[in-house]
């Protein structure tokens, strides 16, 4: 009985062992299959890791290169910022200079307009002065001509010596008389040192009015003066009255070739 129980128990144990072995073997197969799968996965992951490592190296290399370039760019940016700051300072200076120049330009424009207006005034004044100058030149020319005439007249007047002038009034009976209403002729005589080529005579009354020819006529003659000067001539002139004259101061003008030589005065009461 005990033997059977032992055999039965052994049989059960063997059966269980076989079952366990079988199950263990199947499990081992699954485990090996899983291990192979996991190994394949590991190999794949390793390959991926290697690729990632290579990629990482490349990326780090690129990062290093990029960092280097960034640093270089930072240096360039810093240099550019420095240059930009310098340019901005220069630009501010230029703007300030331009503002000053603009202000000066505006002031210059205002000054220019003022000078242009002043120049126009000066041009107008200059034109006026030119016209006045031309007028003065014409006057000077006229005065020069008049001066020449006066010079000639002065020379002739100086040549006429008035130192021996005698003026006498005579009555009808030939006796000297000073009453105007009784005057019939006036004798005048003086010495001259110039030749009288074409002498003329005019007489004016106390009001300065020229007596017409109907009042009387002039007669004259020239003789050499006995003074030792061969150029000295004695002029004897007579005014014969045809009408009565009023009392007052009368003036006798003497001219030679229509140029005034001198004047003589005689008063009647």
C-alpha positions in Angstrom: 0.0 0.0 0.0 2.7 2.3 1.0 4.5 1.3 -2.2 1.7 2.2 -4.3 1.3 5.4 -2.6 4.9 6.1 -3.1 4.8 5.1 -6.8 1.7 7.2 -7.2 3.3 10.1 -5.5 6.4 9.6 -7.6 4.4 9.4 -10.7 2.6 12.6 -9.8 5.9 14.2 -9.0 7.3 13.1 -12.3 4.3 14.3 -14.1 4.5 17.6 -12.3 8.2 17.8 -13.0 7.6 17.1 -16.7 5.0 19.6 -16.8 7.2 22.1 -15.0 10.0 21.3 -17.4 7.9 21.6 -20.4 6.4 24.8 -19.2 9.9 26.0 -18.2 11.2 25.1 -21.6 8.4 27.0 -23.3 9.0 29.9 -21.0 12.7 29.8 -21.8 11.9 29.8 -25.5 9.6 32.9 -25.0 12.3 34.5 -22.8 15.0 33.8 -25.4 12.7 35.1 -28.1 12.0 38.2 -26.0 15.7 38.5 -25.3 16.5 38.3 -29.0 13.8 40.9 -29.6 15.1 43.1 -26.9 18.7 42.5 -28.1 17.5 43.5 -31.6 15.9 46.5 -30.0 19.1 47.3 -28.1 21.1 46.9 -31.3 18.7 49.2 -33.0 18.8 51.6 -30.1 22.5 51.4 -30.1 22.6 52.3 -33.8 20.2 55.1 -33.2 22.3 56.2 -30.3 25.4 56.1 -32.5 23.5 58.1 -35.1 22.3 60.5 -32.5 25.8 60.8 -31.1 27.1 61.5 -34.6 24.3 64.0 -35.2 24.9 65.5 -31.8 28.6 65.9 -32.6 27.7 67.5 -35.9 25.1 69.7 -34.1 27.7 70.7 -31.4 30.2 71.4 -34.2 27.5 73.5 -35.9 26.7 75.1 -32.6 30.4 75.8 -32.0 30.7 77.3 -35.5 27.4 79.2 -35.0 28.6 80.4 -31.6 31.9 81.5 -33.1 30.0 83.3 -35.9 27.6 84.8 -33.3 30.6 86.0 -31.3 32.1 87.4 -34.5 28.8 89.0 -35.3 28.6 90.4 -31.8 32.0 92.0 -32.4 30.8 93.3 -35.7 27.6 94.5 -34.2 29.5 96.2 -31.4 31.8 97.8 -33.9 28.7 98.8 -36.0 27.0 100.2 -32.9 30.2 102.2 -32.2 30.3 103.5 -35.7 26.6 104.2 -35.6 27.0 106.2 -32.4 29.8 108.1 -34.0 27.7 108.7 -37.1 24.8 109.8 -34.9 27.1 112.3 -33.1 28.4 113.5 -36.4 24.9 113.7 -37.7 23.8 115.7 -34.7 26.7 118.0 -35.3 25.8 118.3 -39.0 22.2 119.0 -38.0 23.3 121.7 -35.6 25.7 123.1 -38.2 22.9 122.9 -40.8 20.5 124.7 -38.3 23.1 127.4 -37.8 23.8 127.5 -41.5 20.0 127.7 -42.2 19.7 130.5 -39.7 22.7 132.3 -41.3 21.2 131.6 -44.7 17.9 133.1 -43.7 19.7 136.1 -42.2 21.8 136.3 -45.4 18.6 136.2 -47.5 17.1 139.0 -45.4 20.3 141.0 -45.6 20.5 140.3 -49.4 17.0 141.6 -49.9 17.9 144.7 -47.8 21.1 145.2 -49.8 19.1 144.6 -53.1 16.6 147.3 -52.0 19.5 149.5 -50.9 21.2 148.8 -54.2 18.1 149.8 -56.1 17.9 153.0 -54.1 21.5 153.7 -54.8 21.0 152.8 -58.5 18.1 155.2 -58.6 20.1 157.8 -56.7 23.1 157.2 -59.0 20.8 157.6 -62.1 19.5 160.8 -60.6 23.0 162.0 -59.8 24.1 161.1 -63.4 21.2 163.2 -64.7 22.1 166.0 -62.3 25.7 165.5 -63.3 24.9 165.7 -67.0 22.8 168.8 -66.2 25.7 170.3 -64.2 28.1 169.4 -67.0 25.7 171.2 -69.4 25.6 174.2 -67.0 29.4 174.0 -66.6 29.8 174.0 -70.3 27.4 176.9 -70.5 29.2 178.7 -67.7 32.5 177.9 -69.3 31.3 179.5 -72.5 29.9 182.4 -70.4 33.1 182.6 -68.5 35.0 182.8 -71.8 32.7 185.6 -72.9 33.1 187.3 -69.6 36.8 186.8 -69.7 36.8 188.5 -73.2 34.6 191.2 -71.8 36.8 191.6 -68.8 39.8 191.8 -71.0 38.1 194.4 -73.0 36.8 196.2 -70.0 40.3 196.1 -68.4 41.6 197.4 -71.7 39.2 200.3 -71.5 40.8 202.7 -69.0 38.1 204.5 -67.1 40.6 206.8 -65.3 40.0 209.7 -67.7 36.2 209.5 -68.0 34.4 212.8 -68.5 30.6 213.1 -68.8 29.2 216.5 -69.6 25.6 217.6 -70.3 25.0 220.7 -72.5 22.0 223.0 -73.0 20.7 224.2 -76.3 23.1 227.2 -76.4 26.0 224.8 -76.0 26.7 225.7 -72.4 27.0 223.0 -69.7 23.8 222.3 -67.9 22.5 219.8 -65.3 18.8 220.2 -65.7 17.3 217.2 -67.6 14.6 219.1 -69.4 17.2 221.5 -70.9 19.7 218.8 -71.9 20.3 218.5 -75.7 23.5 216.5 -75.8 25.8 214.5 -73.6 29.5 214.3 -74.2 31.6 211.4 -72.9 35.3 210.8 -73.3 37.8 208.2 -72.0 41.0 206.4 -72.9 41.0 202.8 -74.0 43.8 200.3 -74.8 41.8 198.0 -77.0 40.7 198.4 -80.5 36.9 199.0 -80.8 36.0 197.3 -84.1 32.3 197.6 -84.0 31.2 199.7 -80.9 27.5 200.1 -80.1 25.9 202.3 -77.4 22.6 202.1 -75.5 21.1 204.5 -72.9 18.7 203.6 -70.1 16.6 205.8 -67.9 16.4 205.9 -64.1 13.8 202.9 -64.2 16.2 200.8 -66.3 14.1 201.2 -69.5 16.0 201.4 -72.8 15.4 204.8 -74.5 14.3 204.2 -78.1 16.2 205.7 -81.0 13.6 208.5 -81.3 15.0 210.0 -78.2 18.4 210.6 -79.7 21.5 209.3 -81.5 25.1 208.5 -80.7 28.2 209.8 -82.4 31.8 208.9 -81.6 35.3 209.1 -82.8 38.6 207.4 -81.9 41.9 209.3 -81.7 45.4 208.3 -80.6 46.1 209.4 -77.1 49.1 211.6 -76.5 50.2 209.6 -73.5 53.3 207.9 -74.9 51.5 204.6 -75.2 51.0 203.7 -78.8 48.1 201.4 -77.9 46.2 204.1 -76.1 43.2 205.5 -77.9 40.8 208.3 -76.9 37.1 207.7 -77.4 34.9 210.7 -77.7 31.2 209.9 -77.7 28.2 212.3 -78.0 24.5 211.5 -77.4 22.3 214.0 -79.2 18.8 214.2 -77.7 15.7 214.7 -79.8 13.2 214.7 -77.0 13.2 215.9 -73.4 14.2 213.5 -70.7 13.2 213.3 -67.0 15.5 213.9 -64.1 17.4 210.9 -62.6 20.4 208.7 -63.1 21.0 207.5 -66.6 23.2 204.6 -67.7 25.1 204.3 -71.0 26.2 200.8 -71.9 29.1 200.3 -74.3 29.5 197.1 -76.3 32.1 195.9 -78.9 31.0 193.3 -81.4 27.9 192.6 -79.2 30.1 192.0 -76.1 29.6 194.2 -73.1 32.6 196.5 -72.5 31.5 198.9 -69.8 28.9 201.4 -68.5 28.9 205.1 -67.8 26.5 207.0 -65.5 25.2 210.6 -65.5 22.7 212.2 -63.1 20.3 215.0 -64.0 18.2 217.1 -61.6 
